């Protein structure tokens, strides 16, 4: 009996030591997880692929896995994620069935693409609002909602006021998806990713964290091909420059023959390892407040620029991208920048800085990150 009591006491002590993840939304609309800024990099895939996703630089995986394999439940996903040092998200509809205090769990997912549901069943929003309120009566972790690609492209299936209401009343983090190459079949229109970010910013009035899905494979037979590594890299930095606080990678392929949950080729695999590593190293910079310094841009006839300026450790971090498919020259001048040269992050090279200005030829949809000295 004494041995049994000691065992029960030990079990109770261990369970009491398990602490739920502390998740907040910061002043810059960033996730703060266990006291640190957190740029979410989630890939929706089966439990059996979690180790592979870790290799890619993913830091979050889905705990709602029954859609991939029967018999795989959230508890199993929590356990595997913990072993790998990953966080998880879980379907909000399961919040009464799972351990909401599991230390890997950082966010709840609303039903996917509810705008299509609302189109076919007007009034569906009432159930989502009730579920959201019910969840937040017992748990403070954020809830995300992801709108469909029609919304992302600016031709939503609901009236704009309904998108606003969904954003205000059903979630804390707003997402959307649009896959220019692997689904829409328009590789010349990578700018749709930026358009999607702007559409989310509009319905949230800049008050909520924005995240977005990024394609990493050929999604279905409608598309001629998968995106290449160059296009995936461009999409990632484009959405970060336009304010994304997290990315959900979409790795699944649907076709007339079969469903493949992870269809990432070797080139994109290598790019994800590289780019996710850069994002992890720059997380504190990316999620910091924008620099008050002014950035002046001179564009060419063929190239158009988007940029984001941050500061850290006495340096400027200037994130840039050519928003057009055509190549062209771009010039950036940063108020208060000094020195004769700047490091081009991740490219093992430097460029000249003349009177605070950098001028370079950009390929179509090419991103660069410049690390400049401050005067």
N, C-alpha and C positions, 0 to 999 in steps of 0.2 A: 504493500500500500504506500509506504514512504517513497519507494522508487517511482511509483506511478504519479504521486503528487509532485515530486521533483521534476519529472518529465513534463507534466502539465504546466508547472510554473515556468520552466525554461521556454516552453512553446509560447506561453502568454507573454513572457518578457521579450522574446524575439519579435512577436507580432506587434508589440507596442513600440518597438524600435523602428519599425518600418514607417517611414514618413512620406506622406503624399508630396508630390512635386509642388513647389511653390511657383505659381505662374501668374504674372501680372502683365499689364500692357503699360509701357512706359510713356514718357512725355513726347517721344518722337514716334509714337504709334508702333513701337517695336515690342516684340515679346521679350520678357525678362523671365528666365527660367532658373530657379534655384539661385537667384541673386545675380545672374549674368545675362547680358544681352545675347539673344539667341536668334540666329537667322535659320529658319526652318527649311530643311532640305528633305522632303518626304517623297518616297517612291511607293506607289500603291502596287503591291505584289504579294504573292503567297509567303507563308511562314518559311517554307522550304528554301526561299531565295533570300532570306534576311541576311545571311552571311555575305552573299554576293553584293547586296545593296550596301552593306557596310564597306566593302571594298571600293565601291564607287564613290564613297564620301557622303552617302546618305546618313542623316542623323536622326531620322524619325521614320517609323513604319506603321502600317495599319494593324490595329488589334481586332478589327472586324474582318475575319478571314473566311467565314463560312461560304462566301460566294466563290471562293477558289477551291476549297476542298472540304468535303463533309467530315465532321468529327473534329475539325480544328476550331477551338474556341478562344475567346479573349484571354483566358488564363494562360493558355499555352503560348500565345503571342507575347503576353507580358513577360513570361519566364524567359523566352528566347531573346527578347529585346534586352532584358536585364543582363543576360550573359554577354551580349555583344556590346553593351554600353550604348544602347539606342533608346530614344524616347518613342512613345506611341500616341496615335489618335484613335478614337473609338466612336462608333455610331451612337448618336444621342438617344436613339430608340432603345439602346441596350443599357442605359445608365442604371436601371434598377436591377439588372442581372449581373453586372460586373463589379469588381472592386474599384470604386471610384477613387480610392486612396492609394492605388498602386503607384509606386514612385516613378514608373516610366510614363504614366499617362499625363499628357500636357494639354490636350485639346479634344473637344467633342465635334463630330461631323454631323451637320444636318443632312436631311435627305438630299441626294445629288440632283442638281439642276431642277429646283422646284418651280422655276418659271414655266417649264413645259407641263408640269403637273397642274399648275394653276390655269394654264391655257385650256387644258382638257377637263379640268374639274374646278370651276370657279368657286372661290371660297376656301380652298385648301389651306390658305395661309393661317386660318384660325387654329388648325391643329398644330401647326409648327410653332405659332406664338405660345400656345398652351404648353407644348413640350419644352420650349425654351424657358418659360417661367418656372415650370416644375423642376427642371434641372437646376436652375440657379437658386431655387429655394433650399437646395441641399449641397450645392457645389459651386465654387466660384471660378473654376477653370473656364477659359473662353470657348465659345462655340463658333465654328466656321460654317458658312454657306457658300456654295459654288453655283453660279448661274451659267447657263449654256452658251454655246459659241455664237448664237444669233445675237445675244446681248453684247457679247464681246465685240462683234463686228458693227454694232450700232443699229441693228435692225431687230430689237428685242421682240419677243412674242407676247409681252404684257405691256400695258401702258406704263410710262415712266414713273408715275406716282406710286404704282404697285411695287416697282423695283425699289423705290425709296422706302416704302413701308416694310418690305421684306428685309432690307438692310438694317433698318432701325429696330425692328421688333423680333427678328428671328435669330440674330447672330451678332457676335462681337468682332469677327474677322470676316472680311468679304473677299470672295474669290470668283474667278471665271476661267473658262478654258477656250482657247482657239488654237488650232494647229494648222498654220499656213501651208506647210509642205505635206505632211503625212496624212492629212485629212481633207483640207480645203483644196489641195492640189494647186496652190499658187505660191511657189517659192519666191516669186518676185515681190510678194507682199508681206515680207516679214514685219513691216511696220504695223501690221494688224495687232501685234503684241503690245505696242505702245498705245494704240487706239483703245485696246481693251483696258489698259491701266487708266487711261483718261476717263473712260466711261464709268469705271468703278469710283474714281475720285469724285466724279460729278454726283452720283447718287448718294454718296456718303458725306458730301460736303467737306471732305478732307478730315473727317473726325474718327475714322476707324482704320486699323491696319489692313493693308491690301496684300493679297497673295495671288498667285496665278499658276495654272498648269502649263508645263512646257513639254512639247513633244520630243521623244527620243527614239522613235521608230516609225515605220510605215504602219498607220493605224488600221486601214482597211483597203479593199481593192479599188476604191474610188480614186485613190492617189496613185500617181505614176511611180513614185519611189519614196523611200524614207528620207528624212532630212539628213544632210551630211554633217560632219563634225563642225565645220565652219558655221553652218546655219544654226546649229544648236548653241554654239558659243555666242553668236550674235544675239539670239533670242534671250539668253540668260542675262547678258549684261544690259541689253535694251530695257528689260523690265526692271532691273535693279536701278538703273539710272532714272527710270520713271516712277520709282517709289516702292517697288515690291519689298516686303518684309519677310518673304518666304516663297518657296517654290515647291510645287508638287510635280514630280516628273511622271509622265504618262508613258509606260513602257509596253503596253499591251497591243496585240494585233488581232483584229477580227477579220476573217475572210470567209468565203463560201465553203472552205474545206474544214477549218478548225479554228479554235481560239488559242492563242499563245500568250500567256500572261506576261512573259518577259521576252521581248524580241529585239534586244539591243545588240547592234553589231559591234565589231571590235574597234572601229574608228571612233564611234560615239562613246564606247566604254572608256577609251583612253582620254577622250576629251572631258568626260564627266569626272574622272579621277583628277585630272589637272585643274579644271575650273572649280569644282567643289572644294578642292584643297585651297585654292586662292580665296574663295569666299570665306572659308573657315578662318584663314589667316587674317583676313580683312574685316571680320565681323564687327569688331568694335568700331572700326572706321565707318563701315557702311551704315550701321544703325545709329551713329551719332547724329547730332543736329547738323543741319547744313551750315556751311561757313557763311558769315555775313559779307565776305569779300565778293566783289563783283567779277563776273566772267563775261568778257566781250568776245563775240564770235564773228569771224569773217568767213562767209561761205563762198563756194564757187558755183558756177552755173550747174554743175552736175552733182555736187555733194551738199548735203544738209546735215546739220549737227544737232545732237542732244548732249547735254552734259550735266554733271552733278559734282559739286565741290564740297569737300570735307576737310577738317583739320585734325591733326594728331601729332603730338611730340614735336611741335615747331615746324611741321611740314604741311603743305597743301597736298591733298589727294584729289586729282582732277580726273574723273571718270568721263570718258567721251565715246561717242559712236557716230559713224556716218549713217544717217537714217534712210539713205537711198541705195538702190542696187548698183547704180553707176559709181565708178571711182571719181575722186576729185580732191582738190586741195582744201584743207581747213586750217584756220588760224584761231588760236585761243589766247587771250590775254587775261591774266589774273591780277587783280589789284593787290599789291603788296608782295608779289612773288619776286624772289631775288635769285642770285647765283647765275652761273653761265651755262648750266646744263641741268637736266632732269632725268631721273631714272624712269624707264618705261617698265612698269611692274610686270614681272613674269615673262619678259621678252629678252632678258640678258643684254640690254643695250641702253644707251643714253642718247638724248637729243639736246640740241642747243636751246638755250633760253636767252632771248634778246629783249631787254626792257620788259620782262615779265611775260613775254609771248613765246608760244610754241607754234610752229607751222610745219605741217606734214601732209604728204599725199596719203589719202585713205582709200583702201579698196572698198567695194560695195559692202555695206553693212558691217564694216570693220570697227571693232572696239579697241580702245587703248586706255590704259590707266597711267597717268603721269604723276610722279612724286616730286614735288618742287619745294625748294627752300623758301621760307618766309623771311622777309626783310626784318 
